[in-house]
Amino acid sequence: MQLHDVWFVLIAVLWIGYFFLEGFDFGVGILTKLLARDRPERRVLINTIGPVWDGNEVWLLTAGGATFAAFPEWYATLFSGFYLPLLIILVCLIVRGVAFEYRAKRPEENWQRNWETAIFWTSLIPAFLWGVAFGNIVRGVKIDQHFEYVGNLWDLLNPFALLGGLVTLSLFTFHGAVFTALKTLGDIRERARKLALRVGLVTAVLALLFLGWAQIDQGDGKSLVAMVVAVGALVAALVANRAGREGWSFALSGVTIVAAVAMLFLTLFPNVMPSTLDADWSLTVTNASSSPYTLKIMTWCAGIATPIVLLYQGWTYWVFRKRIGTQHIAADAAAGAVH
C-alpha cells in the first residue's frame, strides 16, 4: 500500500470519527426542540454536550486540513464546487458555537429562546447538508478535463444526494436520542428512548434505500459487507434501546455510522471525486495527491500527534461520564439567570 492509499484511509477514519462524535452532538441540538418540554430540560440536553461539542469539531478541522495537505486537487475541486453548501455549514458551525457560549450570558427569556432556536437550526442544517455533500462525492459530479467542477448548485440537489441528506439527518437524530438516554435521568431519559425507537425505524428504512442504491451503482464485496454491518448494527441498536440497554444501543448506533461511512469510502476508492462527464477526468488517489515527500512528513506528524489527541479527548469523556437530570440544574440557571 502506497502513502496516498494510506492517507485516503486516514482521511476516511477522520470523517468516521467526526460523524460518530458530531453526529450525536447534532442530534442533541435537534432534540432541544423535539424532546425538551421546558427550559430546564433544554438546559439538561445542552449540558450533556457542553463539555465536548467543541472537541468534536476538531475532527472536522483535521479532516479538512489533511485533505488540503494530502490531496490538494481534491480539496480545491471539492471546496470550489461545493462552495455554497460548505459555506452554509461553516456559518452554521460558527453561529452554533456562539449560541452555546452566549445563551446563558443574559437572563431574558427572549434572549435564551433565540439562542436555543439557533442551536436547533444550526444542528439540523449541517446534519442534512453533510449527507447531501457526501452523496454527491460518492455519486460523482461534473468535473472537466482540468479537474474543475463545471456544474451548478441544482446539480448537487439530485435525488441520491437528497436521500443521503435525509439519512444523515435521521441517523444523527437517532444517535443523539440514544446518547441523551445514556446521559440523562428521569422522565427525559424515558422519552428519549421512545423517540429513539420511532426515529430509528425511519432511519433504518432510509439507510437501507440509500446504502442499497450506492451498492448497486458502485459497490463490491467489501462495501456489501460494510452495508450489512451498518444495517445489522442499526437494527441491533433499536433492539438494545427497546430493552433499556442504553450503553449497548449507543455503541451499536456508533457502529452503524462507522460502517455506513466506511462503505461510502469503499465504493469511492480509488477515486476521491468521480466525474460524471468522463471517467478519465475523475480525481483519484493518484492524480489528486501531494508528493511522496509531503505525505511522508505528514505520516510522521500524524503518528506522533494523533495518540495524544485521542488520549486527551478520551479523558474528557471519562471526566464528564455521569448522568444528569433536571435536579442537577440550579434554580437560577433554570430560570435563566446569568451563570
N, C-alpha and C positions, 0 to 999 in steps of 0.2 A: 504494500500500500504506500503510495507516494504522499508527500506532505499536503498537496492540495486536497487529496481524498480525506486525509486526517482532519483537515480544517473544515471540510464540509460536514464531517461527523460532529466536530466540536461545536460548530455553529448550530447544528440541529439540536445538540444537547442544551445549548444556551436557550434556544427558543422553547424547548420542552420545559426547562426549569422555569422560564418566565411564565409560560401559560399555566403551569402547575401552581405556582405561587400567586401570581397576579390574577389567576382565574378565580380563586375563592375570594380574593381581595375585591375584584369587580363584583362578584356575586353578592358579597355582603353589602356593598354600596347600593346595589339594586334592591336588596331586601329592606333597606331603610324606608322604602315606600310600600313594598309589597307585604312585609311581615310585621314591622313595628306598628303598634297601635297608638303610642303616645311618646312624648319626649324622653322620658326615662328609658323606654325600650330602644328608641333610636340611639340614645347615648350608649346603651349596652352594646349594640351592634358596632357602633363606631369604635368603642373601646376594645373590641375583640381584635381589630386590625390596627388600632392606633400605634402600637409599638413596632409593627413590622411592614406597613404598607410601603414606606419609602425604601426599605431594604429590598423589597420585592422588585421594585422598579430598576434596581441596579442591574438585574439580569437583562433588561431591555437595552440599557446603555451599553452593556458589554457585548451583547449580540450585534448591535449596530456598529460598534467600534471594531469588532472582529471582522464583520463583513467588509467594512471600509478598508481595513488593512490587508485582509487575506484575499478578497475578491473585489477589487476596486471597480471593475467593469460591471459586475452585478450590482454593487452599491449605487453606481452612477445611473444605470438604467432603471433600477427599482425606484430610487428616490426622485428621479425626474419624471418617470411615467406615472407614478402613484402620488404625485406631489400633493394634490388636494386632499385625498383621504388621509395621508400620513400627517399633513398639516393639521387637519381636524383632530386626529388622535393626539398630536403633540399639544395643541391648545387645551384639549380636554384634560390631559395629564397635568398640565400647569395649573389650570383652574381647580382641579381636584385636590392637588396638594395645598393650594391656598385655602380651599374650603375646609380641609381638615384642621389647618392651623388657626384659621380666623373664626371658625364657627362659635367658639366659646369666649371670644375676646370682648363681646358686649352682651348684656343681659336681655336686650329687647327681643321679643318673640319673633317679630318680622325678620330681624337680622339673622337669627338662628335658623328659622324656617327657610329663608332664601338660600343659605349656605347648604342646608340639608338637601334642598332641591337640586342644587348644583352637584352635590356628591352623587345623587341618583343618576342624573343625566350624563355626567362625565364618567360614570361607571358603565352605563348601558351603551352609550355610543361607541366607545373603543371596543367593548366586548363584541359588538356586531361588526365593526369595521375590520377588526383583525381577521375575522373569518372571511370577509369579502376579499381582503388583500391576499391571504394565503390560497383562497380558492382560485384567484387569477394566476398566482405564481405556478400552481400545480397544473392548471388547465392550459396555461400559455397565453401570451398576449402578442400584439402586433409589434414585432421587432424587425427592423430592416437590416440590410447588409452591414450597416455601420454600428450595429448593436444599440440602436436608439429606438425608443418607444415612439411609434407613429400613430397610435390610436388616440381616442379621446375618453373623457370621463364616462360616457354612456357605454363604451365598450367594456368597461370594468363592471358595469351593473348587469351582468348576464345571469341567467338562471342558476348555473352551477355556483358562481361566487355568492349570489344572494342566499342560496341554500346553505353555503358554508358559513355565512354570517349568522343565520338563524341557529345553526348548530353550535357555534361558539357562544352565542348569547344564552341559549338554553343550558348548555353544558356548564358554563361558568356560573349561572344562577343556581343550578343543581349543586355544583361544587361548593358554592357559598352557603347554601342552605344546610348541607351536611356539616360544613365547618361550624356554622352557627349552632347546630345541635350538639356538636362536640364541645363547644366552648362556653355554653350558657347553662343556666339553671332555671328551673321552674316552668311556668307556662310557655314562655317564649321558646324554650327547648322543645317542648312537645309540638308546638305549632310549626317550628322549623322542620321537624321530622315529617309531619304531614304534608307540608308544602314541598319538601324534597321529593316525596313519593310522586306527587302529581307532576312536578316539573320533570322528574327523571323519566317518567313514562313517555312524555312528549319528546324528551331528548333522545331516548332510545330509538324512536321511530325516525326522527330527523337524521340522527347519526348513521343509522343503517342505510338510509337512502343516499346520503352524501358519500359515505365511505364506499358503498357499493358502486356508485357511479364512478368514483375515482378508480376503483379496482378494475371495473370493466374497461375503462378508457385506457389506462396506462399501467395497471398493476401486474405483478408477477407473483411467484410463490411466496417470497419473503413478505411482500406487502399484504398478501392474503392472510398470512399468519398473524401479522400485526393487527389487521382488521378484526379477525376472530377474537384476539386477546382483548381489543378495545370494547367490542360489543359484549363479550362474555363478562368482562370486569364491570361494565355498567349494569348489567343485569344482576350480578352478584352484589354490587353496591346497593341496589334497590332492595334486595332481599335482606342484607345486613341492616339497612336503615329501618325496614319494617320490623325487624327483630329487636331494635333498640341498641344495636352494636355500632355506636357512632364512630368509634375509632376504626373499626374494620371498614365501615362504609366510606369514611373519608379516604382511607388508604386505597380502596378499590376505585373510587372516583378519580383519585390521582393516577392510578394505573391506566384508567380509561384515557385520560389526557395524554399521558406518556405514549401509550400505544397508538393513539389516533394521530398525534403529531409525527411520531416515528414513521407511521405508514405513509403520510404525505411526503416526507422526505425520501422514503424508499421509492415511491412512484416517480419522484422527481429526478433522482440520480441516474446518470451522471450530469444531467442538465441542472442548472441553477435557475434558469428562466427560459422556458421553451418559447420559440417563435411560432406563431400560428400562420405566418406568411410563408416561411420556408424553413424546414428542419435544419438546413445548413447554417441558418442565421441564428440559431439558438445559442444562448450563453451556456457554457459548460464549465465544469470544474477545471478544465484545462485552459480554455481561451479567456476565462474571466479572472484567473488567479494572479497573485503577485509573483515576484521572482522567488526561486527556491531559497535564496539567502534571507529574504524578508520573512518567509514562512518559518525558517529555522530559528531566527531570533524570536519570533512570536511564540514558537513552541516552548522555548526555554523560559520565557517570561510567564507564560500561562502555567507551566509546570510548577513554578515557584509560588506564584500569587494565588492560584485557584484553591489549593488546600487551606490557605489562611482565611480566605473569604468564606469558604464553606464552614470552617470551624466557628468563625465569628457569628455567622448567621444562624447556625445550628444552636449555638449558645443562647442567642437572643430568643429563639422559640422555646428553649428549655426554661429560661427565666420566667417567661410570660405564659406558662403552660396551663395555669389553673383556670377553672371555670369561673364565670362571673354572672351576676344577675342584677335585677333592679335594686335588690337590697344593698348592693355594693356602690350604688350611685348616691353620692352625698345629696342631702336635701337642697342645698344651694345650687348644685350642678343640675339637678333635675328641674329646678325652677328656672334655670337659665342664667344664674349669676356668673360673673366672671370668675374663672379659676385657672 
